[in-house]
Amino acid sequence: MGAVLRSRRRPLAIELDPEELAALEAPYTPRYDFQGVSDESEMQKIRDRIPGYATSA
């Protein structure tokens, strides 16, 4: 008969700010897909995450 392992795990509560949550929800492989994004502030957030992305003013 094998050994019986018992776990005494307790719930873990983690608080994340909106930026941390967005980073966790972002795809692992960067995908710069702008299709369907019409909110200029969301577009700016996407641009800010792309290394070397330049916009003309």
PDB file of N, CA, C and O in Angstrom:
ATOM      1  N   MET A   1       0.841  -1.170   0.000  1.00  0.00           N
ATOM      2  CA  MET A   1       0.000   0.000   0.000  1.00  0.00           C
ATOM      3  C   MET A   1       0.890   1.238   0.000  1.00  0.00           C
ATOM      4  O   MET A   1       1.883   1.303   0.725  1.00  0.00           O
ATOM      5  N   GLY A   2       0.514   2.239  -0.841  1.00  0.00           N
ATOM      6  CA  GLY A   2       1.311   3.457  -0.965  1.00  0.00           C
ATOM      7  C   GLY A   2       1.059   4.431   0.173  1.00  0.00           C
ATOM      8  O   GLY A   2       0.134   4.258   0.968  1.00  0.00           O
ATOM      9  N   ALA A   3       1.879   5.433   0.235  1.00  0.00           N
ATOM     10  CA  ALA A   3       1.752   6.466   1.259  1.00  0.00           C
ATOM     11  C   ALA A   3       0.568   7.385   0.946  1.00  0.00           C
ATOM     12  O   ALA A   3       0.238   7.622  -0.216  1.00  0.00           O
ATOM     13  N   VAL A   4      -0.043   7.880   1.975  1.00  0.00           N
ATOM     14  CA  VAL A   4      -1.154   8.819   1.828  1.00  0.00           C
ATOM     15  C   VAL A   4      -0.640  10.214   2.169  1.00  0.00           C
ATOM     16  O   VAL A   4      -0.130  10.456   3.263  1.00  0.00           O
ATOM     17  N   LEU A   5      -0.785  11.118   1.216  1.00  0.00           N
ATOM     18  CA  LEU A   5      -0.340  12.496   1.442  1.00  0.00           C
ATOM     19  C   LEU A   5      -1.550  13.362   1.746  1.00  0.00           C
ATOM     20  O   LEU A   5      -2.550  13.325   1.030  1.00  0.00           O
ATOM     21  N   ARG A   6      -1.452  14.122   2.786  1.00  0.00           N
ATOM     22  CA  ARG A   6      -2.531  15.037   3.140  1.00  0.00           C
ATOM     23  C   ARG A   6      -2.026  16.464   3.000  1.00  0.00           C
ATOM     24  O   ARG A   6      -0.915  16.791   3.417  1.00  0.00           O
ATOM     25  N   SER A   7      -2.837  17.284   2.424  1.00  0.00           N
ATOM     26  CA  SER A   7      -2.475  18.689   2.220  1.00  0.00           C
ATOM     27  C   SER A   7      -3.246  19.561   3.189  1.00  0.00           C
ATOM     28  O   SER A   7      -4.434  19.345   3.425  1.00  0.00           O
ATOM     29  N   ARG A   8      -2.582  20.521   3.733  1.00  0.00           N
ATOM     30  CA  ARG A   8      -3.234  21.500   4.604  1.00  0.00           C
ATOM     31  C   ARG A   8      -3.208  22.859   3.931  1.00  0.00           C
ATOM     32  O   ARG A   8      -2.816  23.860   4.530  1.00  0.00           O
ATOM     33  N   ARG A   9      -3.626  22.878   2.695  1.00  0.00           N
ATOM     34  CA  ARG A   9      -3.619  24.122   1.929  1.00  0.00           C
ATOM     35  C   ARG A   9      -4.671  25.077   2.455  1.00  0.00           C
ATOM     36  O   ARG A   9      -5.762  24.684   2.868  1.00  0.00           O
ATOM     37  N   ARG A  10      -4.311  26.316   2.424  1.00  0.00           N
ATOM     38  CA  ARG A  10      -5.231  27.369   2.842  1.00  0.00           C
ATOM     39  C   ARG A  10      -5.475  28.280   1.645  1.00  0.00           C
ATOM     40  O   ARG A  10      -4.611  28.412   0.778  1.00  0.00           O
ATOM     41  N   PRO A  11      -6.635  28.903   1.595  1.00  0.00           N
ATOM     42  CA  PRO A  11      -6.916  29.824   0.484  1.00  0.00           C
ATOM     43  C   PRO A  11      -5.910  30.972   0.462  1.00  0.00           C
ATOM     44  O   PRO A  11      -5.460  31.444   1.506  1.00  0.00           O
ATOM     45  N   LEU A  12      -5.575  31.400  -0.723  1.00  0.00           N
ATOM     46  CA  LEU A  12      -4.635  32.498  -0.905  1.00  0.00           C
ATOM     47  C   LEU A  12      -5.373  33.661  -1.550  1.00  0.00           C
ATOM     48  O   LEU A  12      -5.964  33.509  -2.619  1.00  0.00           O
ATOM     49  N   ALA A  13      -5.341  34.802  -0.916  1.00  0.00           N
ATOM     50  CA  ALA A  13      -5.988  35.994  -1.454  1.00  0.00           C
ATOM     51  C   ALA A  13      -4.907  36.929  -1.993  1.00  0.00           C
ATOM     52  O   ALA A  13      -3.959  37.276  -1.290  1.00  0.00           O
ATOM     53  N   ILE A  14      -5.069  37.325  -3.246  1.00  0.00           N
ATOM     54  CA  ILE A  14      -4.109  38.219  -3.881  1.00  0.00           C
ATOM     55  C   ILE A  14      -4.868  39.415  -4.431  1.00  0.00           C
ATOM     56  O   ILE A  14      -5.887  39.260  -5.104  1.00  0.00           O
ATOM     57  N   GLU A  15      -4.368  40.599  -4.143  1.00  0.00           N
ATOM     58  CA  GLU A  15      -4.972  41.811  -4.688  1.00  0.00           C
ATOM     59  C   GLU A  15      -4.066  42.352  -5.782  1.00  0.00           C
ATOM     60  O   GLU A  15      -2.857  42.493  -5.594  1.00  0.00           O
ATOM     61  N   LEU A  16      -4.666  42.651  -6.925  1.00  0.00           N
ATOM     62  CA  LEU A  16      -3.914  43.192  -8.055  1.00  0.00           C
ATOM     63  C   LEU A  16      -4.510  44.529  -8.469  1.00  0.00           C
ATOM     64  O   LEU A  16      -5.725  44.724  -8.439  1.00  0.00           O
ATOM     65  N   ASP A  17      -3.623  45.448  -8.857  1.00  0.00           N
ATOM     66  CA  ASP A  17      -4.145  46.701  -9.392  1.00  0.00           C
ATOM     67  C   ASP A  17      -4.491  46.466 -10.869  1.00  0.00           C
ATOM     68  O   ASP A  17      -4.099  45.446 -11.436  1.00  0.00           O
ATOM     69  N   PRO A  18      -5.210  47.384 -11.488  1.00  0.00           N
ATOM     70  CA  PRO A  18      -5.652  47.171 -12.871  1.00  0.00           C
ATOM     71  C   PRO A  18      -4.516  46.884 -13.863  1.00  0.00           C
ATOM     72  O   PRO A  18      -4.686  46.077 -14.776  1.00  0.00           O
ATOM     73  N   GLU A  19      -3.373  47.531 -13.690  1.00  0.00           N
ATOM     74  CA  GLU A  19      -2.242  47.295 -14.598  1.00  0.00           C
ATOM     75  C   GLU A  19      -1.686  45.882 -14.431  1.00  0.00           C
ATOM     76  O   GLU A  19      -1.353  45.231 -15.421  1.00  0.00           O
ATOM     77  N   GLU A  20      -1.583  45.401 -13.196  1.00  0.00           N
ATOM     78  CA  GLU A  20      -1.096  44.045 -12.959  1.00  0.00           C
ATOM     79  C   GLU A  20      -2.069  43.013 -13.531  1.00  0.00           C
ATOM     80  O   GLU A  20      -1.654  42.017 -14.122  1.00  0.00           O
ATOM     81  N   LEU A  21      -3.349  43.260 -13.350  1.00  0.00           N
ATOM     82  CA  LEU A  21      -4.355  42.356 -13.883  1.00  0.00           C
ATOM     83  C   LEU A  21      -4.293  42.318 -15.412  1.00  0.00           C
ATOM     84  O   LEU A  21      -4.373  41.244 -16.008  1.00  0.00           O
ATOM     85  N   ALA A  22      -4.154  43.466 -16.040  1.00  0.00           N
ATOM     86  CA  ALA A  22      -4.049  43.528 -17.501  1.00  0.00           C
ATOM     87  C   ALA A  22      -2.821  42.764 -17.989  1.00  0.00           C
ATOM     88  O   ALA A  22      -2.876  42.079 -19.011  1.00  0.00           O
ATOM     89  N   ALA A  23      -1.717  42.883 -17.258  1.00  0.00           N
ATOM     90  CA  ALA A  23      -0.502  42.169 -17.648  1.00  0.00           C
ATOM     91  C   ALA A  23      -0.698  40.654 -17.570  1.00  0.00           C
ATOM     92  O   ALA A  23      -0.196  39.916 -18.419  1.00  0.00           O
ATOM     93  N   LEU A  24      -1.417  40.197 -16.565  1.00  0.00           N
ATOM     94  CA  LEU A  24      -1.672  38.760 -16.441  1.00  0.00           C
ATOM     95  C   LEU A  24      -2.640  38.250 -17.506  1.00  0.00           C
ATOM     96  O   LEU A  24      -2.546  37.101 -17.938  1.00  0.00           O
ATOM     97  N   GLU A  25      -3.564  39.104 -17.924  1.00  0.00           N
ATOM     98  CA  GLU A  25      -4.551  38.697 -18.914  1.00  0.00           C
ATOM     99  C   GLU A  25      -4.043  38.831 -20.345  1.00  0.00           C
ATOM    100  O   GLU A  25      -4.663  38.314 -21.274  1.00  0.00           O
ATOM    101  N   ALA A  26      -2.926  39.516 -20.527  1.00  0.00           N
ATOM    102  CA  ALA A  26      -2.381  39.707 -21.873  1.00  0.00           C
ATOM    103  C   ALA A  26      -1.880  38.373 -22.424  1.00  0.00           C
ATOM    104  O   ALA A  26      -1.431  37.517 -21.663  1.00  0.00           O
ATOM    105  N   PRO A  27      -1.955  38.197 -23.737  1.00  0.00           N
ATOM    106  CA  PRO A  27      -1.450  36.957 -24.326  1.00  0.00           C
ATOM    107  C   PRO A  27       0.038  36.775 -24.049  1.00  0.00           C
ATOM    108  O   PRO A  27       0.787  37.750 -23.976  1.00  0.00           O
ATOM    109  N   TYR A  28       0.460  35.529 -23.895  1.00  0.00           N
ATOM    110  CA  TYR A  28       1.876  35.241 -23.652  1.00  0.00           C
ATOM    111  C   TYR A  28       2.711  35.666 -24.847  1.00  0.00           C
ATOM    112  O   TYR A  28       3.755  36.298 -24.690  1.00  0.00           O
ATOM    113  N   THR A  29       2.252  35.320 -26.031  1.00  0.00           N
ATOM    114  CA  THR A  29       2.929  35.732 -27.249  1.00  0.00           C
ATOM    115  C   THR A  29       2.322  37.060 -27.680  1.00  0.00           C
ATOM    116  O   THR A  29       1.115  37.144 -27.906  1.00  0.00           O
ATOM    117  N   PRO A  30       3.148  38.100 -27.797  1.00  0.00           N
ATOM    118  CA  PRO A  30       2.588  39.396 -28.154  1.00  0.00           C
ATOM    119  C   PRO A  30       1.815  39.333 -29.471  1.00  0.00           C
ATOM    120  O   PRO A  30       2.321  38.842 -30.480  1.00  0.00           O
ATOM    121  N   ARG A  31       0.616  39.823 -29.443  1.00  0.00           N
ATOM    122  CA  ARG A  31      -0.213  39.922 -30.642  1.00  0.00           C
ATOM    123  C   ARG A  31      -0.692  41.353 -30.732  1.00  0.00           C
ATOM    124  O   ARG A  31      -1.448  41.823 -29.883  1.00  0.00           O
ATOM    125  N   TYR A  32      -0.259  42.021 -31.738  1.00  0.00           N
ATOM    126  CA  TYR A  32      -0.629  43.417 -31.898  1.00  0.00           C
ATOM    127  C   TYR A  32      -1.791  43.495 -32.882  1.00  0.00           C
ATOM    128  O   TYR A  32      -1.613  43.869 -34.041  1.00  0.00           O
ATOM    129  N   ASP A  33      -2.965  43.144 -32.414  1.00  0.00           N
ATOM    130  CA  ASP A  33      -4.157  43.107 -33.234  1.00  0.00           C
ATOM    131  C   ASP A  33      -5.035  44.296 -32.874  1.00  0.00           C
ATOM    132  O   ASP A  33      -5.567  44.385 -31.767  1.00  0.00           O
ATOM    133  N   PHE A  34      -5.174  45.204 -33.825  1.00  0.00           N
ATOM    134  CA  PHE A  34      -5.952  46.409 -33.579  1.00  0.00           C
ATOM    135  C   PHE A  34      -7.389  46.285 -34.069  1.00  0.00           C
ATOM    136  O   PHE A  34      -8.201  47.179 -33.832  1.00  0.00           O
ATOM    137  N   GLN A  35      -7.709  45.197 -34.745  1.00  0.00           N
ATOM    138  CA  GLN A  35      -9.040  45.047 -35.318  1.00  0.00           C
ATOM    139  C   GLN A  35     -10.104  45.090 -34.221  1.00  0.00           C
ATOM    140  O   GLN A  35      -9.999  44.390 -33.214  1.00  0.00           O
ATOM    141  N   GLY A  36     -11.110  45.906 -34.424  1.00  0.00           N
ATOM    142  CA  GLY A  36     -12.206  45.997 -33.485  1.00  0.00           C
ATOM    143  C   GLY A  36     -11.987  46.974 -32.345  1.00  0.00           C
ATOM    144  O   GLY A  36     -12.889  47.178 -31.533  1.00  0.00           O
ATOM    145  N   VAL A  37     -10.803  47.589 -32.264  1.00  0.00           N
ATOM    146  CA  VAL A  37     -10.539  48.559 -31.203  1.00  0.00           C
ATOM    147  C   VAL A  37     -10.831  49.945 -31.749  1.00  0.00           C
ATOM    148  O   VAL A  37     -10.147  50.421 -32.655  1.00  0.00           O
ATOM    149  N   SER A  38     -11.841  50.586 -31.197  1.00  0.00           N
ATOM    150  CA  SER A  38     -12.193  51.925 -31.678  1.00  0.00           C
ATOM    151  C   SER A  38     -11.968  53.000 -30.616  1.00  0.00           C
ATOM    152  O   SER A  38     -12.003  54.193 -30.917  1.00  0.00           O
ATOM    153  N   ASP A  39     -11.742  52.580 -29.390  1.00  0.00           N
ATOM    154  CA  ASP A  39     -11.527  53.527 -28.289  1.00  0.00           C
ATOM    155  C   ASP A  39     -10.074  54.017 -28.344  1.00  0.00           C
ATOM    156  O   ASP A  39      -9.141  53.225 -28.212  1.00  0.00           O
ATOM    157  N   GLU A  40      -9.893  55.323 -28.539  1.00  0.00           N
ATOM    158  CA  GLU A  40      -8.551  55.874 -28.688  1.00  0.00           C
ATOM    159  C   GLU A  40      -7.674  55.626 -27.458  1.00  0.00           C
ATOM    160  O   GLU A  40      -6.469  55.411 -27.591  1.00  0.00           O
ATOM    161  N   SER A  41      -8.268  55.656 -26.266  1.00  0.00           N
ATOM    162  CA  SER A  41      -7.448  55.413 -25.066  1.00  0.00           C
ATOM    163  C   SER A  41      -6.967  53.962 -25.029  1.00  0.00           C
ATOM    164  O   SER A  41      -5.848  53.701 -24.586  1.00  0.00           O
ATOM    165  N   GLU A  42      -7.791  53.014 -25.486  1.00  0.00           N
ATOM    166  CA  GLU A  42      -7.361  51.604 -25.555  1.00  0.00           C
ATOM    167  C   GLU A  42      -6.272  51.443 -26.612  1.00  0.00           C
ATOM    168  O   GLU A  42      -5.311  50.701 -26.411  1.00  0.00           O
ATOM    169  N   MET A  43      -6.425  52.143 -27.743  1.00  0.00           N
ATOM    170  CA  MET A  43      -5.395  52.088 -28.788  1.00  0.00           C
ATOM    171  C   MET A  43      -4.069  52.609 -28.242  1.00  0.00           C
ATOM    172  O   MET A  43      -3.012  52.048 -28.533  1.00  0.00           O
ATOM    173  N   GLN A  44      -4.123  53.678 -27.452  1.00  0.00           N
ATOM    174  CA  GLN A  44      -2.887  54.223 -26.898  1.00  0.00           C
ATOM    175  C   GLN A  44      -2.238  53.226 -25.943  1.00  0.00           C
ATOM    176  O   GLN A  44      -1.013  53.103 -25.927  1.00  0.00           O
ATOM    177  N   LYS A  45      -3.028  52.520 -25.155  1.00  0.00           N
ATOM    178  CA  LYS A  45      -2.478  51.502 -24.257  1.00  0.00           C
ATOM    179  C   LYS A  45      -1.765  50.418 -25.060  1.00  0.00           C
ATOM    180  O   LYS A  45      -0.697  49.950 -24.666  1.00  0.00           O
ATOM    181  N   ILE A  46      -2.356  50.023 -26.180  1.00  0.00           N
ATOM    182  CA  ILE A  46      -1.735  49.009 -27.038  1.00  0.00           C
ATOM    183  C   ILE A  46      -0.434  49.546 -27.610  1.00  0.00           C
ATOM    184  O   ILE A  46       0.587  48.859 -27.585  1.00  0.00           O
ATOM    185  N   ARG A  47      -0.464  50.775 -28.127  1.00  0.00           N
ATOM    186  CA  ARG A  47       0.753  51.380 -28.689  1.00  0.00           C
ATOM    187  C   ARG A  47       1.863  51.447 -27.650  1.00  0.00           C
ATOM    188  O   ARG A  47       3.026  51.177 -27.951  1.00  0.00           O
ATOM    189  N   ASP A  48       1.493  51.810 -26.421  1.00  0.00           N
ATOM    190  CA  ASP A  48       2.492  51.952 -25.357  1.00  0.00           C
ATOM    191  C   ASP A  48       3.178  50.628 -25.026  1.00  0.00           C
ATOM    192  O   ASP A  48       4.312  50.619 -24.547  1.00  0.00           O
ATOM    193  N   ARG A  49       2.497  49.518 -25.277  1.00  0.00           N
ATOM    194  CA  ARG A  49       3.072  48.200 -24.966  1.00  0.00           C
ATOM    195  C   ARG A  49       3.969  47.664 -26.070  1.00  0.00           C
ATOM    196  O   ARG A  49       4.707  46.701 -25.857  1.00  0.00           O
ATOM    197  N   ILE A  50       3.915  48.279 -27.254  1.00  0.00           N
ATOM    198  CA  ILE A  50       4.691  47.766 -28.395  1.00  0.00           C
ATOM    199  C   ILE A  50       6.049  48.446 -28.420  1.00  0.00           C
ATOM    200  O   ILE A  50       6.137  49.657 -28.624  1.00  0.00           O
ATOM    201  N   PRO A  51       7.110  47.668 -28.214  1.00  0.00           N
ATOM    202  CA  PRO A  51       8.448  48.257 -28.256  1.00  0.00           C
ATOM    203  C   PRO A  51       8.723  48.841 -29.645  1.00  0.00           C
ATOM    204  O   PRO A  51       8.502  48.178 -30.658  1.00  0.00           O
ATOM    205  N   GLY A  52       9.200  50.073 -29.681  1.00  0.00           N
ATOM    206  CA  GLY A  52       9.566  50.700 -30.938  1.00  0.00           C
ATOM    207  C   GLY A  52       8.419  51.221 -31.756  1.00  0.00           C
ATOM    208  O   GLY A  52       8.630  51.694 -32.873  1.00  0.00           O
ATOM    209  N   TYR A  53       7.198  51.151 -31.238  1.00  0.00           N
ATOM    210  CA  TYR A  53       6.046  51.652 -31.989  1.00  0.00           C
ATOM    211  C   TYR A  53       6.079  53.164 -31.972  1.00  0.00           C
ATOM    212  O   TYR A  53       6.134  53.774 -30.904  1.00  0.00           O
ATOM    213  N   ALA A  54       6.047  53.771 -33.137  1.00  0.00           N
ATOM    214  CA  ALA A  54       6.091  55.230 -33.214  1.00  0.00           C
ATOM    215  C   ALA A  54       4.828  55.729 -33.897  1.00  0.00           C
ATOM    216  O   ALA A  54       4.332  55.117 -34.843  1.00  0.00           O
ATOM    217  N   THR A  55       4.324  56.835 -33.408  1.00  0.00           N
ATOM    218  CA  THR A  55       3.171  57.465 -34.032  1.00  0.00           C
ATOM    219  C   THR A  55       3.570  58.837 -34.510  1.00  0.00           C
ATOM    220  O   THR A  55       4.421  59.491 -33.908  1.00  0.00           O
ATOM    221  N   SER A  56       2.969  59.267 -35.575  1.00  0.00           N
ATOM    222  CA  SER A  56       3.251  60.622 -36.048  1.00  0.00           C
ATOM    223  C   SER A  56       2.224  61.574 -35.451  1.00  0.00           C
ATOM    224  O   SER A  56       1.025  61.294 -35.455  1.00  0.00           O
ATOM    225  N   ALA A  57       2.698  62.681 -34.949  1.00  0.00           N
ATOM    226  CA  ALA A  57       1.789  63.632 -34.297  1.00  0.00           C
ATOM    227  C   ALA A  57       1.379  64.722 -35.250  1.00  0.00           C
ATOM    228  O   ALA A  57       0.616  65.613 -34.878  1.00  0.00           O
TER     229      ALA A  57
END
